[in-house]
Amino acid sequence: MRYPILALAAVVAVAAASAGAAAADGPVHWPRFRGPNGDGVAEGVAFPATWSESDYVWKVRLEGGGGHSSPVVWGDRVFVTSGDQKTAARTVQCLKAADGSTLWTKTYRGAPCKQNALNAYAATTPPLDAERLYLSWAAPERFIAIALTHDGEEVWRQNLGPWESWHGYGGSPIVVGDRVVLANDQRGPSSVVALDAATGKVRWKTDRPGKGKAAYAVPCVFGAAGDSPQIIVTSKTAGMAGLDAATGRVLWQVPDAMPQRVVSSPVAAGGLALATCGTGGKAKHIIAIRPPASGDGVAEVAWTVTKDAPYVPTPVVHDGRVYLWTEAGVVSCLRLETGERVWSERVGGGTYYASPIVVGGKVYNASKKGEMVALKAGDAFERLGRTDLGEMCQATPAVAGGRMLIRTWSHLMALPAK
């Protein structure tokens, strides 16, 4: 077995802990972008299709500016980052989940750099585990990773070198066992790096083709029961690949899987790994790949769809269906096994840069102008409601402890389950 038993147990333990309270309040933890393994699905809890300002348990103005990063949750603590668009200072804030009160804040100075107009200095969602929170940001001169305790004490920091991109940084790390994995896909020398979660030391580094377009995908973990976990990574220059989580060795690769820029993140479901790519604000395709069951071997392209695929929003898979939500507000439902289109409808409401989640039989996503749209999950399209969030929004919600945590540009709100 290539992956340490204790590390694999840690991955399983996080998933089990998140599912343990699903019967009453949904997940206990929401430890990374789009929750456990980036699935974007919360079971055992439901929220209304529409609500008003008075329905929030609490609403707070975030310190340190604004941003597009998602909140993450571990038990009774919520962590969220903000950035000052003038000074590039980054702030991480820890809130009490029960009432939104601030437990601590920590601010890091930064240097302004060129960014896409849709980007922000707080665009990265920090993952966490039972002991630490892992921050990352990048500027032309350095790519930084920092670990903090849940009480805000710095444990380590690591400089991964320069970062070259036309649009700034926007990827997020993930925690896999006792490692923090960062996809360092940029215009310059690129790689995937695993840092020791306790010390920050480099455990392995897998070089990847550089001198291309930067990628912003957040990796995910793929692995059937009994198999060593694979880390799924995507970029235009390297396509889609599965890396051994213990060593970083490339187990399989489909080099031409991503012919355009990669912004959305891969998703693992039903024995498949799905990812999308696009260019110029328009998506080109979504591809579904069946990784080899034993790790080593040849990956099979199960299907591709080249219409109404998202460029920025990450797809969400639930109950054998794939939900695609494009920037232009076209939502499609596909069969996971075949890619067959079940329905496709335009929901409108402006542009969408957040990613959809599925909770309690509903698909939720927020538009840039700050409107949360709820659709019925299933084989028939049904629009259930729209809610004005009061401010622009490009962040994906978190769900934990019976609450949906909705982050707009400068506020965080807690909506209780119904």
C-alpha positions as CSV (number, residue, x, y, z in Angstrom):
1,M,0.0,0.0,0.0
2,R,1.5,3.3,-1.0
3,Y,-0.4,5.5,1.4
4,P,0.2,5.4,5.2
5,I,-2.6,3.8,7.1
6,L,-2.8,6.6,9.6
7,A,-3.0,9.2,6.9
8,L,-5.7,7.4,5.1
9,A,-7.6,6.9,8.4
10,A,-7.5,10.7,8.9
11,V,-9.2,11.2,5.5
12,V,-11.9,8.7,6.4
13,A,-12.3,10.2,9.9
14,V,-13.0,13.7,8.6
15,A,-15.6,12.3,6.2
16,A,-17.2,10.2,8.9
17,A,-17.3,13.1,11.3
18,S,-18.9,15.3,8.8
19,A,-21.5,12.7,8.0
20,G,-22.0,11.7,11.7
21,A,-24.5,14.5,12.5
22,A,-26.2,14.4,9.1
23,A,-29.4,12.9,10.5
24,A,-30.1,16.1,12.5
25,D,-28.1,19.1,11.4
26,G,-26.1,18.1,8.3
27,P,-22.3,18.1,8.4
28,V,-20.4,19.0,11.5
29,H,-17.4,20.3,9.6
30,W,-17.1,22.1,6.2
31,P,-13.3,21.8,5.9
32,R,-12.5,23.2,2.5
33,F,-13.9,24.8,-0.6
34,R,-17.3,23.2,-1.2
35,G,-17.1,21.0,1.8
36,P,-15.8,17.5,2.3
37,N,-13.7,16.6,-0.8
38,G,-15.2,19.6,-2.7
39,D,-18.4,17.7,-3.4
40,G,-20.7,20.7,-2.7
41,V,-23.4,18.4,-1.2
42,A,-24.9,18.4,2.3
43,E,-27.1,15.6,3.4
44,G,-29.5,15.4,6.4
45,V,-30.5,19.1,6.4
46,A,-32.7,21.4,4.5
47,F,-33.2,25.2,4.0
48,P,-36.0,27.3,2.6
49,A,-36.1,28.3,-1.0
50,T,-36.5,32.0,-0.1
51,W,-35.9,34.0,3.0
52,S,-35.7,37.5,4.4
53,E,-33.1,39.5,6.4
54,S,-35.0,38.7,9.6
55,D,-34.5,34.9,9.1
56,Y,-30.7,35.0,9.7
57,V,-29.5,33.8,13.1
58,W,-26.7,36.4,12.7
59,K,-25.2,38.7,10.2
60,V,-21.8,40.3,10.6
61,R,-19.6,42.7,8.7
62,L,-16.3,41.1,8.0
63,E,-13.0,42.8,9.0
64,G,-10.3,43.7,6.6
65,G,-12.2,44.5,3.5
66,G,-14.0,42.1,1.1
67,G,-13.4,39.0,-0.9
68,H,-14.7,35.9,-2.7
69,S,-13.4,33.2,-0.5
70,S,-15.8,30.7,1.1
71,P,-16.1,30.3,4.9
72,V,-14.9,27.0,6.4
73,V,-16.2,25.4,9.6
74,W,-14.8,23.1,12.3
75,G,-17.3,22.4,15.0
76,D,-18.1,25.6,16.8
77,R,-15.7,27.8,14.8
78,V,-16.1,29.6,11.5
79,F,-13.1,30.9,9.6
80,V,-13.2,33.4,6.7
81,T,-10.7,35.6,4.9
82,S,-10.9,39.2,3.6
83,G,-8.6,41.4,1.7
84,D,-8.0,45.1,1.2
85,Q,-8.1,45.9,-2.5
86,K,-5.9,49.0,-2.1
87,T,-3.1,47.6,0.2
88,A,-3.4,43.9,-0.6
89,A,-3.4,43.2,3.2
90,R,-5.1,39.9,4.0
91,T,-7.2,39.3,7.1
92,V,-8.3,35.9,8.6
93,Q,-11.2,36.1,11.0
94,C,-12.4,33.4,13.4
95,L,-16.0,33.6,14.5
96,K,-18.2,31.7,17.0
97,A,-20.6,29.6,15.0
98,A,-23.4,30.1,17.5
99,D,-23.7,33.9,17.3
100,G,-21.1,35.2,14.8
101,S,-19.0,37.0,17.5
102,T,-15.4,37.4,16.7
103,L,-13.0,35.2,18.6
104,W,-9.8,36.5,16.9
105,T,-8.4,38.2,13.8
106,K,-5.0,38.2,12.2
107,T,-3.8,40.5,9.4
108,Y,-0.9,40.1,7.0
109,R,0.6,42.9,5.0
110,G,0.7,42.5,1.2
111,A,1.9,44.2,-1.9
112,P,-0.6,45.2,-4.6
113,C,-0.2,43.3,-7.9
114,K,-2.0,43.0,-11.2
115,Q,-5.3,41.1,-11.0
116,N,-8.3,40.3,-13.1
117,A,-11.2,42.7,-12.3
118,L,-13.2,39.8,-11.1
119,N,-10.4,38.6,-8.7
120,A,-9.7,39.7,-5.2
121,Y,-6.9,39.4,-2.6
122,A,-9.2,37.2,-0.6
123,A,-10.2,34.7,-3.3
124,T,-8.6,31.6,-1.8
125,T,-10.6,29.4,0.6
126,P,-8.3,28.1,3.4
127,P,-8.8,24.4,4.3
128,L,-8.5,23.1,7.8
129,D,-8.3,20.0,9.9
130,A,-8.8,19.2,13.6
131,E,-5.6,21.1,14.5
132,R,-4.8,23.8,12.0
133,L,-6.0,26.3,9.3
134,Y,-4.0,26.6,6.1
135,L,-3.7,29.9,4.4
136,S,-2.2,30.6,0.9
137,W,-1.8,33.6,-1.4
138,A,0.5,34.5,-4.2
139,A,2.1,37.6,-5.7
140,P,4.7,37.9,-8.5
141,E,7.6,37.6,-6.0
142,R,6.3,34.8,-3.8
143,F,3.7,32.1,-3.2
144,I,3.1,31.7,0.5
145,A,1.5,28.9,2.6
146,I,0.9,29.5,6.3
147,A,-0.5,27.2,9.0
148,L,-2.3,28.6,12.1
149,T,-3.8,26.9,15.1
150,H,-7.5,27.2,15.6
151,D,-6.6,29.9,18.1
152,G,-4.7,32.0,15.5
153,E,-1.1,31.1,16.5
154,E,1.2,30.7,13.6
155,V,2.8,27.2,13.4
156,W,4.8,27.5,10.1
157,R,5.1,29.3,6.8
158,Q,6.5,28.1,3.5
159,N,7.6,30.2,0.5
160,L,7.0,28.2,-2.7
161,G,8.7,30.8,-5.0
162,P,7.4,33.3,-7.6
163,W,3.9,33.3,-9.1
164,E,3.4,34.4,-12.6
165,S,-0.1,35.0,-13.9
166,W,-2.1,37.6,-15.9
167,H,-5.1,37.4,-13.5
168,G,-3.6,36.9,-10.0
169,Y,-4.0,34.0,-7.7
170,G,-7.2,32.1,-7.0
171,G,-6.5,28.4,-6.3
172,S,-7.1,26.8,-2.9
173,P,-5.1,24.1,-1.0
174,I,-6.6,20.9,0.3
175,V,-5.7,18.6,3.2
176,V,-5.1,15.0,2.5
177,G,-4.3,13.0,5.6
178,D,-1.2,14.6,7.1
179,R,-0.4,16.7,4.1
180,V,-1.4,20.0,2.6
181,V,-1.6,19.8,-1.2
182,L,-1.3,22.9,-3.4
183,A,-1.6,23.0,-7.1
184,N,1.0,25.5,-8.3
185,D,-0.1,25.8,-12.0
186,Q,1.1,29.1,-13.4
187,R,2.8,30.8,-16.3
188,G,6.2,30.1,-14.8
189,P,7.6,26.8,-13.5
190,S,4.7,24.8,-12.2
191,S,4.2,21.9,-9.9
192,V,1.9,20.2,-7.4
193,V,3.4,20.3,-3.9
194,A,2.6,18.4,-0.7
195,L,3.6,20.0,2.6
196,D,3.8,18.3,5.9
197,A,0.7,19.6,7.8
198,A,2.5,19.8,11.1
199,T,5.8,21.3,10.0
200,G,5.3,22.8,6.5
201,K,8.3,20.9,5.1
202,V,8.0,19.7,1.5
203,R,7.0,16.0,1.5
204,W,6.9,15.7,-2.3
205,K,6.9,17.9,-5.4
206,T,5.7,16.9,-8.8
207,D,6.8,19.2,-11.6
208,R,4.3,20.1,-14.3
209,P,4.6,21.9,-17.7
210,G,4.8,25.7,-17.2
211,K,4.9,28.7,-19.6
212,G,1.2,28.3,-20.2
213,K,-2.0,29.7,-18.7
214,A,-2.4,29.6,-15.0
215,A,-5.0,27.2,-13.6
216,Y,-7.2,27.9,-10.5
217,A,-8.7,24.4,-9.9
218,V,-8.9,23.1,-6.4
219,P,-7.8,19.4,-6.4
220,C,-10.0,16.6,-5.1
221,V,-9.4,13.1,-3.9
222,F,-10.4,10.0,-5.8
223,G,-10.2,6.5,-4.4
224,A,-12.4,3.5,-4.1
225,A,-12.5,1.5,-0.8
226,G,-9.2,-0.3,-0.3
227,D,-7.3,1.8,-2.9
228,S,-4.6,4.3,-2.2
229,P,-6.1,7.8,-2.6
230,Q,-5.4,9.7,-5.8
231,I,-5.2,13.4,-6.0
232,I,-7.0,14.7,-9.1
233,V,-5.5,17.8,-10.7
234,T,-6.4,19.7,-13.8
235,S,-4.7,22.4,-15.9
236,K,-4.6,23.4,-19.6
237,T,-0.9,22.5,-19.9
238,A,-1.1,19.1,-18.2
239,G,-4.7,18.1,-18.8
240,M,-6.2,15.9,-16.1
241,A,-4.1,13.6,-14.0
242,G,-4.2,11.3,-10.9
243,L,-1.3,11.6,-8.5
244,D,-0.4,9.1,-5.8
245,A,-1.2,10.9,-2.6
246,A,1.8,9.5,-0.7
247,T,4.5,10.2,-3.3
248,G,3.1,12.6,-5.9
249,R,3.9,10.1,-8.7
250,V,1.7,10.5,-11.8
251,L,-0.4,7.4,-11.9
252,W,-2.3,8.3,-15.1
253,Q,-2.8,11.4,-17.3
254,V,-5.0,12.5,-20.1
255,P,-2.8,15.4,-21.5
256,D,-5.5,16.8,-23.9
257,A,-8.4,16.7,-21.5
258,M,-8.3,20.4,-20.9
259,P,-7.8,22.3,-24.2
260,Q,-8.7,25.7,-22.7
261,R,-8.1,27.6,-19.5
262,V,-9.0,25.8,-16.2
263,V,-10.8,27.8,-13.5
264,S,-13.4,25.5,-12.1
265,S,-12.4,22.5,-10.0
266,P,-12.6,18.7,-10.6
267,V,-15.3,16.6,-8.9
268,A,-15.1,12.9,-8.1
269,A,-18.3,10.9,-8.1
270,G,-19.6,7.5,-9.1
271,G,-16.2,6.2,-10.2
272,L,-15.7,9.2,-12.5
273,A,-13.6,12.4,-12.3
274,L,-15.3,15.4,-14.0
275,A,-13.8,18.8,-15.0
276,T,-14.5,21.7,-17.2
277,C,-12.5,24.3,-19.1
278,G,-13.1,27.4,-21.2
279,T,-11.8,30.7,-22.6
280,G,-12.8,34.3,-22.9
281,G,-15.6,33.9,-20.4
282,K,-17.2,31.0,-22.4
283,A,-16.9,27.3,-21.5
284,K,-15.8,24.8,-24.1
285,H,-16.6,21.4,-22.5
286,I,-17.0,19.2,-19.5
287,I,-15.2,15.9,-19.6
288,A,-15.8,12.7,-17.5
289,I,-12.8,10.4,-17.0
290,R,-12.9,7.0,-15.4
291,P,-9.6,6.6,-13.6
292,P,-8.0,3.1,-13.5
293,A,-9.4,1.3,-10.4
294,S,-6.0,0.2,-9.1
295,G,-4.3,3.5,-9.6
296,D,-1.7,2.6,-12.2
297,G,-3.1,2.0,-15.7
298,V,-4.9,3.9,-18.5
299,A,-7.7,6.3,-17.8
300,E,-10.8,6.0,-19.9
301,V,-12.7,9.0,-21.3
302,A,-16.3,8.2,-20.4
303,W,-18.0,11.1,-22.1
304,T,-17.6,14.8,-23.1
305,V,-20.3,17.5,-23.5
306,T,-19.5,20.7,-25.4
307,K,-22.6,22.7,-24.8
308,D,-23.7,24.7,-21.8
309,A,-20.7,23.7,-19.7
310,P,-19.5,26.1,-17.0
311,Y,-16.2,27.9,-17.2
312,V,-15.9,29.3,-13.6
313,P,-18.6,27.5,-11.5
314,T,-17.7,24.0,-10.5
315,P,-20.3,21.3,-11.3
316,V,-22.1,19.5,-8.5
317,V,-23.2,15.8,-8.6
318,H,-26.0,14.4,-6.6
319,D,-28.1,11.2,-6.9
320,G,-26.7,10.2,-10.3
321,R,-27.2,13.7,-11.8
322,V,-24.6,16.3,-12.8
323,Y,-25.8,19.9,-12.4
324,L,-24.0,22.5,-14.6
325,W,-24.4,26.2,-13.9
326,T,-22.9,28.6,-16.4
327,E,-21.8,32.1,-16.0
328,A,-24.7,33.3,-18.1
329,G,-27.2,31.5,-15.9
330,V,-27.9,28.5,-18.0
331,V,-28.5,25.4,-15.8
332,S,-28.3,21.9,-17.1
333,C,-28.9,18.5,-15.6
334,L,-27.0,15.5,-17.1
335,R,-26.9,11.8,-16.3
336,L,-23.7,11.0,-14.5
337,E,-23.0,7.7,-16.2
338,T,-23.6,8.8,-19.8
339,G,-23.6,12.6,-20.0
340,E,-27.1,12.5,-21.4
341,R,-28.9,15.8,-21.1
342,V,-32.0,15.6,-18.9
343,W,-32.9,19.3,-19.0
344,S,-31.4,22.7,-19.7
345,E,-33.0,26.0,-18.8
346,R,-31.9,29.7,-18.4
347,V,-32.5,31.0,-14.9
348,G,-31.3,34.5,-15.6
349,G,-30.4,36.8,-12.8
350,G,-27.1,38.2,-14.2
351,T,-23.7,36.4,-14.2
352,Y,-22.6,33.6,-11.8
353,Y,-19.1,33.0,-10.5
354,A,-19.9,31.1,-7.3
355,S,-20.4,27.4,-7.6
356,P,-23.7,25.5,-7.0
357,I,-24.3,23.3,-4.0
358,V,-27.1,20.7,-3.4
359,V,-28.8,20.7,0.0
360,G,-32.1,19.1,1.0
361,G,-33.3,18.4,-2.5
362,K,-32.5,21.9,-3.7
363,V,-29.7,23.3,-5.9
364,Y,-28.5,26.7,-4.7
365,N,-26.2,29.3,-6.4
366,A,-25.7,33.0,-6.0
367,S,-25.3,35.5,-8.8
368,K,-22.6,38.2,-8.8
369,K,-25.2,40.9,-8.2
370,G,-26.2,39.1,-5.0
371,E,-29.3,37.0,-5.6
372,M,-29.5,33.4,-4.4
373,V,-31.4,31.2,-6.7
374,A,-32.9,27.9,-5.6
375,L,-33.9,25.1,-8.0
376,K,-35.5,21.7,-7.4
377,A,-32.9,18.9,-7.7
378,G,-34.3,16.2,-10.0
379,D,-35.3,15.1,-13.5
380,A,-37.7,18.1,-14.0
381,F,-36.6,21.7,-14.0
382,E,-38.4,23.8,-11.3
383,R,-37.4,27.2,-10.1
384,L,-38.2,27.4,-6.4
385,G,-37.3,30.9,-5.4
386,R,-34.9,33.9,-5.4
387,T,-33.5,35.8,-2.4
388,D,-31.8,39.2,-2.4
389,L,-28.6,38.9,-0.4
390,G,-28.1,42.7,-0.3
391,E,-24.6,42.8,-1.8
392,M,-22.5,41.3,-4.6
393,C,-21.5,37.7,-4.2
394,Q,-19.0,35.4,-5.9
395,A,-18.5,33.1,-2.9
396,T,-19.9,29.5,-2.5
397,P,-21.8,28.9,0.7
398,A,-20.8,26.5,3.5
399,V,-23.2,24.2,5.3
400,A,-22.5,23.0,8.8
401,G,-24.2,22.6,12.2
402,G,-27.6,23.2,10.8
403,R,-26.8,26.5,9.2
404,M,-26.0,27.7,5.7
405,L,-23.2,30.3,5.9
406,I,-23.5,32.8,3.1
407,R,-20.6,35.1,2.3
408,T,-21.1,38.2,0.2
409,W,-18.4,40.7,-0.6
410,S,-18.1,42.1,3.0
411,H,-20.7,40.2,5.1
412,L,-21.2,36.7,6.5
413,M,-24.7,35.5,7.3
414,A,-26.0,32.4,9.1
415,L,-29.3,31.0,7.8
416,P,-30.9,28.3,10.0
417,A,-32.3,25.0,8.7
418,K,-36.0,25.0,8.4
